[in-house]
Amino acid sequence: MKKKIIKFKKFSQHIGKGLNTELKETIAIPSLIKNGQYKEAAGQVADIAKMGGLVVVWIVPGGAVITTVILKYYHKARPSAFHPKDEE
């Protein structure tokens, strides 16, 4: 039981770090557009849409389990902050 609690704690910390990273990247969208980096800005807008979808799924009953499964197995639904570092 203790191992599961530790594992859940690490997972929740990972989620928190990912959300913090997404927030920082979202704040940078206006500067990306100003500098003419439209592809990067479009990628960030897509990440916002992905995060919105995950939040909606999280809210429904049993959504925490579904969101975990989505983040673990469906890689295209992950925002860029949740991609493993070795994929970059």
Protein Blocks (a to p, Z undefined) as FASTA:
>chain_A
ZZmmmmmmmmmmmmmmmmmmmmmmmmmmmmmmmnopaklmmmmmmmmmmmmmmmmmmmpg
hklmmmmmmmmmmmmlpcfklpcfklZZ
